[in-house]
C-alpha cells in the first residue's frame, strides 16, 4: 500500500531541548492513524512540521513520496485542524467559509455540502453568527474548514474537544466514513483513547518526542485473558486448577481467578468442572488489553 506520509529521522530542537525525535513513521493511503501521547509529548509540533508551519531541525517529511521542501503544492491536498481557525465573529459559518474559499481559490459550491457533513447546515444555524456558536459548534466549523477544499489527507489534532457524547459519536462516524468510503487518509491525535481505539487502523504512541509504540489495533485486541468470579475460599483453587490440562493460571484469589485465554469449548468444560465440584460461579468474562492500558503503561513516569 502506498505511503502517503513518511517521517524519517525527524527532529525538532528548541533552545537546546529536543522536543521531537522520530526515527520513522509511515501513514498509508486510506488508513486512520491514531497519534497518541501525553500533553507536551510532541504531537502538535510534529503535525505543524508536516504542514510547514514550523521547520524541522533535521530529517525528512515526505507527502505522496515527495519531500515537502521540494513541493509546496502538497498543501492543497491536506486539510488540517490543528488550532482553532481565526473566525470572523460577526459572520455566519457559511460566510466565514466563503471568505476562506475566495482567499484560497477553491470552489464555493463545496460550502453547503461541507456544512451539512459536519452538522451545521440546519435552518436554525444558517443565520447564526459565529460569536453565538457553542464550543461544540466551533469545533464542527473548524472541521468544516479542514474539509471544504475536499482534501485527500486530513490532519486532525483533538477534533472532538468540546463536543458532548452524541457529538463525539457523530464526528467519529464521519471520520470513519471519510476514510473508508471516500478514501481519505486521516492522521489524528486525541487524548480520548477509547475513541481512537474504535476508529483507528494503526496507532503510534510518543513520549518525550520519541515513538515508544506502534501497532495495528487488531494486534492490541489480541491480548486477551479469562476472568472467573466465584467463591474459591473453601480450598486451594490453584491446586485444583493445576490438575486440569490446557489451563494456565495468571492470578488467583478467594473471589476471582485469572487465566490465559482459551477456546470456548475448553472454557465451557472448565466452568462445568468447577460447578460440579461445588464452586459457586457468578461471573465469567473474556477480557482484553485496551489501548489505554498500553498507553498508561508506556507513558508512566518512574
N, C-alpha and C positions, 0 to 999 in steps of 0.2 A: 504494500500500500504506500502511496506517495506521502512523503513527509512535507507538511505544509509549513510548519515552524520548526527550526532547528537552532538550538543554543549550544555553542561549542566553546568550552573554556572561558565562559563569560564571567567577568569580574567587574565590580564597581567599588572604588575606594573613595571615601570621603575623609579628608583631613587625617590621613594615615590609618583610618579604620576601614577594614574590609567589610562591606555590607552584603555583597553578593559574591559567591564563588561557585559557579555551576559548571561542572565538567561536561555534562551532556544531558540535554532534554530534547526529546522529539515529540511533536504533536502531529498525528496522522490525519489525513483528509477525512472529513466527515465524522470524526470522533469528538466526544466530550471529555476533555482532560481537566480533572479537578486539581487545582494548585493550592495546597494547604500549608499552613504554618502559623505559629503564634504571631501576635502583633509584633512588628519590628523584625520579622524574620527575613524580609527582603522581597516579599511577593509583589507589592506595588512598584518598587524600584525596578524589578525585572520587567514588569508589564510596560513601564514607562520607557525602558530601553528598547523594547520591541517596537514601540511606537515612535522612536526617535525623539522623544520628549527630553530625555537626558542621554548623554553619551556614555558608553561603557569605557572602563579603564583599559580592559583588554578583552580579547575574544571576538567571536563572530556570531552574528544573528542572520540566519537565512530564512526568507519567506518565499515559498514556492521555489525552493532550491537556488535562489539568488541572494547574494549578500545585500543587505538593505543599504549599505553605504554606496552601492553602485546602482541602486534602482529605487529612487524615492517615489516612483509611481505606485509602489506596492500599497501605499496608504489608502488608495482609492478602493482597495479590496477588503479593507479592515474597518469594521465598526467597533467602537470601544465605549466602555462605560467604566472609566477609572475614577474620576472625581465628578461631582455634580456639575453639569454644564452651567455656563453663565446665561441665565434666563433673562428675558425682558419681563419684569414682574407685572407690567400693565398690559401685556399682550396675552392672547389665548394660547393654548398649546399649539393649535394649528398655525397661528401667526408666527410663533417662535420657530416652528419647523420650516415655515415658508421663508423666513429670513435666512435660516441656515442653508436651505436648499439653493437659494439665489446666490449666496456667498460662494458656495462650492460648485455651482453649476450643475446640480443634479435635477432630476425630473420632479416637478411639484405634484405630479399625478400620483406619486408614491405616498403622499402625506396621509390622506384619509385611510387608505388600507392599512398603513402602519399604526395609526392611532386606534383603529378597530382591533388590530392584532394585540395591542397592549392594554385594551380595555378603557380607552379614553375617548371613544367616538360616540358615546351615548348622548342623547339630546341634552340632558341636564348638565353635561360637561362642555358642550360645544362653545358656549359663550362665556364660560368661567375663565377669568384671567388667572395667571399662574400664581400671583401672590395670595390667591384664595384657595390654592391647592393644599391638600393634606400632604404629609410627608410621603405617604404611600403613593399618592398621585404623582408627586415629583419624581419618585423612583421609576414609575412607569414612563413618564415623559423622558427621563434620562435614557431608558432603554429604547424608546422611540427614536431618539437622536442617533443611537447606535445602529438602528435597523433601517432608517429611512433611505439611506443610499443603496440599499439592497446589497450588502457586502457578502463576501464568500467566507470571511473569518470574523468571529466575534471574540473580543477580549472583554471579559466582564469581571469587575472587582466588587465583590459583595453586592450582587444585583438585587437581593431581596431585603436589604436593610429598610426598616420602616414599614414593612408590609405585615398585615395580620395573617394568621394561618391560612385563610382562604386565598389571600393574595399570593402568598408563598407558593401554594399548590398550583395556582394558575400560571405563575411565572415558570415554575419547574416544568409543567406540562408544555408550555410554549417553547422552552429551550430544547426539550426533547424533540418536539415536532420540527423545529427549525433544523436540528441536526439530522434526524432520521428521515424526514420527508423531503426537506429542501436541500439536504446535503451540506449544510453549513458546518464548518469546523469551529468548535467552541473551546476556548481556554478560559476557565472560570475559577476564581478564588472565592472562598467563603469560610466563615467560622462556624456555619451550621453544617456540621459534618454529616448528619443524617440525610440532609438534602443532597449533598454531593454523592453520598453512597447510593441514593436512589437513582441518580441520573447519569453518573459518570461511567465511561468505559474504562478509563485508567485514572490513577491518581499519583501525584508526586507530592511528598511532604518535605518542606525545607525548614531548617532551624539554623539560626545564626548565618543565614545566607547560603547554606550548603544543602544539597539534596541528600536526605537521610533515608528515604524510602521511595520506591516507585514500583507500581504493580497494577495488574488487572483487578478490577472489582471482583471478578469470579474467583480469583486466587484468594482474596481476603475471605470470601464467603465459604471457602472450602475448609477452613479451620473450625471444625465442629466437634462437639462432645455431647454426652448424655448426662442429664441430672435426674436422679430419682429421689423424691422426698417421701419419707415414711418414718415409722418408729423402728429404729435399729438399735435400741438401747438394751435389749434383752440378752444379747451375747455378742461375740466378736464378729461383726459383719465382714470385716476384711478376711478373716479366716474362711468364712462361709463362701465368699465370692472367689477366693483363691482356688477353690475346688472345681470351679466351672471353667471349661475351656473357652477361649475367644473373648474373655473379659479382662480388660486392663484397668486397674483401679488407679485413678488420679488423686482423689481425695475421699475421705470418709469421716463421718461424724455420727452422733446418735440420731440425727434427724435428716441427714442427706448424704447420698453417695454421688460422686462424680466419676464418670467412666469414659474411656476413649470411645470414639464413635464406632458404631457397629451397624449391621444391616437391620432392617425392620424385623426380619424373621428371628435373628438372634436376640434382639431386644424383647420381642414378644415371648420367646422361650424363657428369658431371664426373669421377666415380670411374673410369668406363670409360676416359675420355680419359687420365687420369693413369697408369693401369696400362699402356695401350697405348704410352705414352711412357716406359715403363721406370721409373716411380716406384714404389717398394715401399711399399704401404699396409698398416698394421697396425691402424688404428682409425678408425672413422667414427661420430661421435655427434652428436645434436641436443641441445644444452644449453639450459637456461632460467634466467633470473634467479630467485633464490629470495627468499622473504620475509626471510630472514636477510641476504642481500646488501643489500637495500634498507635494512633496519634498521641494519646496521653503517655503511652509507654516510651515512645521515641523522643518526645519533647520534654520529658520530665527532667528538671534540673536536679543534679546531685547535691 
